[in-house]
C-alpha cells in the first residue's frame, strides 16, 4: 500500500517534503541612457523628464537639437538612444498618456499661442485693416498682457497642505493657509510714514 502522507497527484506539483527552491525568473537589468556623460536609469526622475522631452520631440514641440543641447547628448549617444527598444516603448507609453490627458494638445496650443501677440500687433498697426479688427486685436492684446490682473480676489490661489497619516479619514491633517500675501506695490512715501 502507498504512503498516505505522500502526494501522488499531477507531476510537477508534488507537495511532499522535497525542499528544493523554486526556479527564479531573472529580472531584466534596468534600462538606462547616457546623458551628460552619466548613465541615467529611465525609471529615475531625470530619466522620466528625458522621456517626456522625447515625447515633446515626437509631437514636434522640441527639435532634436533642443533635446541634445538640454541633456548634452553626444551624436553617438543620440543614435544609440533613438535605436533603443526600451526608450521607444517608454516614449510611446508616455506619448499615449499625454494624448489621453490632453497635455500634448495643451502644450501644442500654448506654443502656437505665443505667435498670437505678434499677429495681433500686426493687425493693430495695419492702417489698411478695418477699425473693428484693429479694436478687437487691441482688446486681445490687452487681455493677454494683463492676464493675472483680471482675477477676482475670491478666486485667488489658495495654499492647502494635506498630510495623510493613514487610510482612515481621521488620519488626515489639513491646513488651509489661505491666500498668499501679495507684496505691496509702489509704496508712496507720503502715506507710509
Residue frames as qw, qx, qy, qz and C-alpha x, y, z in Angstrom:
[[0.000, 0.889, 0.458, 0.000, 0.00, 0.00, 0.00],
 [0.395, 0.584, -0.021, 0.709, 1.22, 3.55, -0.84],
 [0.318, -0.212, -0.453, 0.806, 2.34, 6.03, 1.77],
 [0.014, 0.805, 0.589, 0.074, -0.77, 8.18, 2.59],
 [0.245, -0.812, -0.060, 0.527, 1.31, 11.26, 3.50],
 [0.321, -0.229, 0.538, 0.745, 2.91, 11.36, 0.05],
 [0.493, 0.609, 0.106, -0.612, 1.10, 13.37, -2.67],
 [0.483, -0.006, 0.782, 0.393, 0.72, 11.35, -5.84],
 [0.436, 0.751, 0.345, -0.356, -1.23, 13.82, -7.96],
 [0.600, 0.797, 0.017, 0.071, -0.08, 15.74, -11.00],
 [0.796, -0.019, 0.004, 0.606, 3.59, 15.53, -11.86],
 [0.315, 0.424, -0.001, 0.849, 5.47, 18.74, -11.07],
 [0.384, -0.603, 0.009, -0.699, 3.05, 19.70, -8.30],
 [0.717, -0.196, -0.627, 0.233, 4.38, 17.40, -5.59],
 [0.304, -0.791, 0.108, -0.521, 3.67, 18.98, -2.23],
 [0.894, -0.238, -0.322, 0.199, 5.79, 16.45, -0.37],
 [0.589, -0.743, 0.034, 0.315, 8.85, 17.10, 1.76],
 [0.683, 0.262, 0.189, 0.655, 11.19, 17.98, -1.10],
 [0.198, -0.864, -0.170, 0.430, 12.55, 21.46, -0.17],
 [0.522, 0.099, 0.355, 0.769, 14.22, 22.42, -3.42],
 [0.075, 0.558, 0.151, -0.813, 13.75, 26.13, -4.12],
 [0.582, 0.688, 0.430, -0.058, 11.54, 27.13, -7.00],
 [0.570, 0.194, 0.273, 0.750, 13.38, 28.41, -10.04],
 [0.039, -0.731, -0.208, 0.649, 13.61, 32.20, -10.03],
 [0.529, 0.729, 0.329, 0.285, 12.89, 34.34, -13.03],
 [0.503, -0.155, -0.010, 0.850, 15.78, 36.68, -13.67],
 [0.103, 0.881, 0.287, -0.361, 14.83, 40.34, -13.56],
 [0.610, 0.602, 0.147, 0.494, 15.89, 42.34, -16.59],
 [0.456, -0.199, -0.146, 0.855, 18.52, 44.96, -15.98],
 [0.124, 0.827, 0.349, -0.422, 17.01, 48.43, -15.65],
 [0.568, 0.590, 0.288, 0.497, 17.23, 50.30, -18.92],
 [0.333, -0.734, -0.033, 0.591, 19.38, 53.41, -18.92],
 [0.533, 0.777, 0.126, 0.311, 20.58, 56.19, -21.21],
 [0.604, -0.188, -0.081, 0.770, 23.77, 58.25, -21.18],
 [0.052, 0.929, 0.252, 0.268, 23.08, 61.94, -20.51],
 [0.088, -0.930, 0.295, -0.198, 25.90, 64.44, -19.91],
 [0.391, 0.501, -0.747, 0.194, 28.30, 61.51, -19.80],
 [0.307, -0.199, 0.770, -0.524, 26.43, 59.83, -16.92],
 [0.286, -0.187, -0.894, -0.290, 24.34, 56.66, -17.16],
 [0.380, -0.047, 0.336, -0.861, 20.81, 57.53, -16.04],
 [0.167, 0.249, 0.953, -0.031, 18.10, 54.87, -15.46],
 [0.167, -0.351, -0.523, -0.759, 14.88, 55.53, -17.39],
 [0.474, -0.608, -0.634, -0.056, 12.88, 54.96, -14.20],
 [0.394, -0.319, -0.330, 0.796, 14.60, 57.85, -12.38],
 [0.104, 0.822, 0.313, -0.464, 13.31, 61.43, -12.18],
 [0.001, -0.617, 0.439, 0.653, 15.82, 62.63, -14.77],
 [0.172, 0.028, 0.908, 0.381, 15.03, 59.61, -16.96],
 [0.197, 0.655, 0.717, -0.134, 11.29, 60.42, -16.78],
 [0.091, 0.818, 0.017, -0.567, 11.95, 64.06, -17.66],
 [0.100, -0.394, 0.696, 0.593, 14.08, 62.91, -20.59],
 [0.204, 0.315, 0.905, 0.199, 11.31, 60.59, -21.81],
 [0.169, 0.794, 0.469, -0.348, 8.80, 63.47, -21.54],
 [0.041, 0.731, -0.288, -0.618, 11.09, 65.71, -23.58],
 [0.156, -0.113, 0.861, 0.471, 11.45, 62.94, -26.17],
 [0.233, 0.596, 0.766, -0.059, 7.64, 62.87, -26.34],
 [0.123, 0.846, 0.098, -0.509, 7.68, 66.62, -26.96],
 [0.098, -0.455, 0.657, 0.593, 10.20, 65.89, -29.72],
 [0.212, 0.241, 0.916, 0.241, 7.84, 63.31, -31.21],
 [0.149, 0.778, 0.579, -0.196, 4.99, 65.86, -31.00],
 [0.461, 0.511, 0.200, 0.697, 7.22, 68.43, -32.79],
 [0.305, -0.941, -0.137, -0.061, 7.33, 70.77, -29.81],
 [0.438, -0.728, 0.438, 0.293, 11.10, 70.24, -29.33],
 [0.673, 0.624, -0.382, -0.110, 13.65, 69.70, -32.08],
 [0.932, -0.016, -0.230, 0.279, 16.39, 67.06, -31.95],
 [0.424, 0.465, -0.286, 0.723, 18.92, 69.85, -31.40],
 [0.394, -0.631, 0.160, -0.649, 16.97, 71.23, -28.43],
 [0.929, -0.347, -0.040, -0.121, 16.84, 67.82, -26.72],
 [0.838, 0.176, -0.212, 0.472, 20.53, 67.16, -27.42],
 [0.186, 0.575, -0.250, 0.756, 21.51, 70.61, -26.12],
 [0.591, -0.610, 0.071, -0.522, 19.35, 70.35, -22.98],
 [0.923, -0.351, 0.151, -0.044, 20.77, 66.96, -21.96],
 [0.037, -0.764, 0.615, 0.193, 24.22, 67.36, -23.58],
 [0.895, 0.100, 0.434, -0.028, 23.77, 64.22, -25.66],
 [0.185, -0.493, 0.649, 0.548, 26.65, 63.31, -27.95],
 [0.604, 0.358, -0.379, -0.602, 25.81, 62.31, -31.56],
 [0.363, 0.163, -0.917, -0.035, 26.88, 58.70, -30.91],
 [0.109, 0.164, 0.806, -0.558, 24.70, 58.55, -27.78],
 [0.506, 0.324, 0.083, -0.795, 21.76, 60.10, -29.70],
 [0.556, 0.250, -0.674, -0.418, 21.97, 57.30, -32.28],
 [0.237, -0.002, -0.941, 0.242, 22.01, 54.68, -29.53],
 [0.261, 0.226, 0.554, -0.758, 19.06, 56.36, -27.77],
 [0.573, 0.316, -0.153, -0.740, 16.93, 56.52, -30.92],
 [0.585, 0.203, -0.741, -0.259, 17.59, 52.82, -31.63],
 [0.042, -0.114, 0.866, -0.485, 16.86, 51.62, -28.07],
 [0.376, -0.373, -0.770, -0.355, 13.72, 49.48, -27.84],
 [0.346, -0.500, -0.639, 0.471, 13.21, 50.37, -24.16],
 [0.051, -0.309, -0.052, 0.948, 13.33, 54.10, -24.94],
 [0.257, -0.108, -0.580, -0.765, 10.88, 53.70, -27.84],
 [0.400, -0.452, -0.795, -0.063, 8.44, 51.76, -25.66],
 [0.276, -0.489, -0.468, 0.682, 8.71, 54.32, -22.85],
 [0.039, 0.184, -0.183, -0.965, 8.23, 57.24, -25.27],
 [0.318, -0.248, -0.705, -0.583, 5.20, 55.58, -26.88],
 [0.385, -0.516, -0.739, 0.200, 3.61, 54.90, -23.48],
 [0.195, -0.458, -0.266, 0.826, 4.24, 58.47, -22.27],
 [0.098, 0.029, -0.420, -0.902, 3.01, 59.89, -25.60],
 [0.347, -0.413, -0.771, -0.339, -0.24, 57.94, -25.27],
 [0.343, -0.556, -0.589, 0.476, -0.69, 59.13, -21.66],
 [0.110, -0.326, 0.001, 0.939, -0.08, 62.76, -22.73],
 [0.201, -0.152, -0.597, -0.762, -2.60, 62.43, -25.57],
 [0.384, -0.493, -0.773, -0.104, -5.30, 60.89, -23.38],
 [0.333, -0.590, -0.449, 0.583, -4.88, 63.53, -20.66],
 [0.255, 0.914, 0.278, 0.146, -4.80, 66.37, -23.19],
 [0.482, -0.705, 0.166, 0.494, -1.34, 67.52, -22.13],
 [0.518, 0.037, 0.526, 0.673, 0.06, 67.20, -25.64],
 [0.167, 0.722, 0.510, 0.437, -2.73, 69.33, -27.15],
 [0.307, -0.922, -0.179, 0.152, -2.43, 71.91, -24.35],
 [0.517, -0.531, 0.297, 0.601, 1.33, 72.33, -24.85],
 [0.420, 0.279, 0.578, 0.642, 0.92, 72.48, -28.63],
 [0.009, 0.866, 0.436, 0.243, -1.77, 75.17, -28.29],
 [0.413, -0.840, -0.008, 0.351, 0.45, 77.14, -25.88],
 [0.533, -0.209, 0.429, 0.699, 3.31, 77.04, -28.39],
 [0.249, 0.526, 0.565, 0.585, 1.07, 78.29, -31.19],
 [0.196, -0.905, -0.377, 0.020, -0.48, 80.92, -28.88],
 [0.496, -0.554, 0.082, 0.664, 2.93, 82.54, -28.42],
 [0.317, 0.176, 0.493, 0.791, 2.62, 83.72, -32.03],
 [0.009, -0.772, -0.628, -0.094, -0.70, 85.45, -31.30],
 [0.209, -0.816, -0.133, 0.523, 0.63, 88.75, -29.89],
 [0.273, -0.297, 0.490, 0.773, 2.79, 89.27, -32.97],
 [0.109, 0.413, 0.763, 0.485, -0.17, 88.59, -35.29],
 [0.128, -0.835, -0.519, 0.131, -2.48, 90.83, -33.23],
 [0.296, -0.657, 0.081, 0.689, 0.18, 93.55, -33.21],
 [0.223, -0.028, 0.607, 0.763, 0.47, 93.45, -36.99],
 [0.008, -0.649, -0.705, -0.286, -3.32, 93.76, -37.30],
 [0.255, -0.825, -0.323, 0.388, -3.33, 96.65, -34.81],
 [0.285, -0.547, 0.262, 0.742, -0.57, 98.51, -36.72],
 [0.309, 0.257, 0.711, 0.577, -2.06, 97.87, -40.17],
 [0.167, 0.331, 0.096, -0.924, -3.59, 101.18, -41.32],
 [0.391, 0.062, -0.616, -0.681, -5.50, 99.35, -44.08],
 [0.196, -0.231, -0.943, 0.138, -7.25, 96.96, -41.62],
 [0.344, -0.664, -0.485, -0.454, -10.83, 97.55, -40.60],
 [0.157, -0.548, 0.399, -0.718, -11.15, 99.69, -37.44],
 [0.856, -0.324, 0.043, -0.401, -13.27, 96.94, -35.90],
 [0.931, 0.100, -0.274, 0.218, -10.49, 94.39, -36.44],
 [0.351, 0.497, -0.409, 0.680, -7.90, 96.77, -35.01],
 [0.475, -0.517, 0.274, -0.658, -10.04, 97.33, -31.90],
 [0.965, -0.179, -0.062, -0.180, -10.56, 93.57, -31.42],
 [0.767, 0.296, -0.367, 0.435, -6.81, 93.00, -31.80],
 [0.012, 0.566, -0.384, 0.729, -6.22, 95.68, -29.19],
 [0.741, -0.423, 0.141, -0.502, -8.65, 94.01, -26.76],
 [0.981, -0.001, -0.184, 0.066, -6.98, 90.62, -27.23],
 [0.539, 0.436, -0.402, 0.598, -3.54, 92.09, -26.69],
 [0.285, -0.563, 0.327, -0.703, -4.70, 93.83, -23.52],
 [0.897, -0.296, 0.030, -0.327, -6.28, 90.62, -22.21],
 [0.906, 0.158, -0.273, 0.283, -3.09, 88.70, -22.90],
 [0.330, 0.518, -0.380, 0.692, -0.83, 91.35, -21.37],
 [0.314, -0.395, 0.425, -0.751, -2.92, 91.69, -18.20],
 [0.626, -0.115, -0.744, -0.203, -3.85, 88.05, -17.66],
 [0.435, -0.215, -0.733, 0.477, -3.33, 87.96, -13.88],
 [0.063, -0.024, 0.228, -0.971, -4.92, 91.36, -13.21],
 [0.537, -0.169, -0.347, -0.750, -8.39, 90.17, -14.14],
 [0.483, -0.197, -0.841, 0.145, -8.58, 87.53, -11.40],
 [0.464, -0.711, -0.095, -0.519, -11.11, 88.43, -8.74],
 [0.115, -0.566, 0.664, -0.475, -9.84, 88.30, -5.16],
 [0.807, -0.173, 0.374, -0.424, -12.20, 85.47, -4.21],
 [0.954, 0.296, -0.024, -0.033, -10.77, 83.23, -6.91],
 [0.119, 0.793, -0.587, 0.109, -7.13, 83.82, -5.95],
 [0.720, 0.155, -0.670, 0.096, -4.98, 80.76, -5.47],
 [0.666, -0.644, 0.201, -0.320, -5.10, 79.22, -2.00],
 [0.303, 0.445, -0.820, 0.197, -2.44, 77.20, -0.24],
 [0.857, -0.306, 0.105, -0.401, -3.82, 73.99, 1.29],
 [0.167, 0.475, -0.855, 0.119, -1.48, 71.44, 2.85],
 [0.906, -0.176, -0.035, -0.384, -2.75, 67.87, 3.34],
 [0.044, 0.483, -0.861, 0.154, -0.77, 65.25, 5.26],
 [0.875, -0.107, -0.309, -0.357, -2.02, 61.64, 5.11],
 [0.247, -0.533, 0.746, -0.312, -1.05, 59.60, 8.16],
 [0.352, 0.037, 0.930, -0.094, -3.11, 56.54, 7.21],
 [0.029, -0.255, -0.790, -0.557, -6.08, 55.31, 5.21],
 [0.117, -0.673, -0.703, 0.198, -8.84, 56.46, 7.55],
 [0.122, 0.806, 0.243, 0.526, -10.33, 59.96, 7.07],
 [0.483, -0.875, -0.021, -0.031, -9.46, 60.91, 10.64],
 [0.775, -0.300, 0.208, 0.516, -5.80, 60.14, 9.90],
 [0.464, 0.551, 0.272, 0.638, -5.58, 63.17, 7.61],
 [0.272, -0.627, -0.203, 0.701, -4.25, 66.59, 8.66],
 [0.359, 0.668, 0.411, 0.506, -5.43, 69.53, 6.53],
 [0.291, -0.545, -0.147, 0.773, -4.01, 73.03, 6.89],
 [0.339, 0.786, 0.404, 0.322, -5.75, 75.79, 4.92],
 [0.480, -0.287, -0.064, 0.827, -3.20, 78.58, 4.82],
 [0.209, 0.837, 0.302, -0.406, -5.47, 80.89, 2.81],
 [0.570, 0.790, 0.080, 0.214, -4.46, 83.25, 0.07],
 [0.695, -0.087, -0.080, 0.709, -0.73, 84.11, -0.04],
 [0.116, -0.848, -0.131, 0.499, 0.08, 87.69, 0.88],
 [0.607, 0.660, 0.188, 0.402, 0.87, 89.88, -2.08],
 [0.510, -0.186, -0.086, 0.835, 3.84, 92.23, -1.95],
 [0.092, 0.854, 0.269, -0.435, 2.94, 95.89, -1.72],
 [0.592, 0.424, 0.347, 0.592, 3.47, 97.69, -4.99],
 [0.234, 0.551, 0.102, 0.794, 4.83, 101.20, -5.42],
 [0.414, -0.618, -0.515, 0.427, 4.77, 102.40, -1.86],
 [0.106, 0.840, 0.144, 0.513, 4.02, 106.07, -1.53],
 [0.464, 0.085, -0.468, 0.747, 6.50, 107.88, 0.73],
 [0.224, -0.349, 0.098, -0.905, 3.89, 110.45, 1.77],
 [0.769, -0.331, -0.188, -0.514, 1.42, 107.84, 3.05],
 [0.850, -0.032, -0.502, 0.159, 3.84, 105.33, 4.61],
 [0.317, 0.256, -0.539, 0.737, 5.28, 107.44, 7.39]]
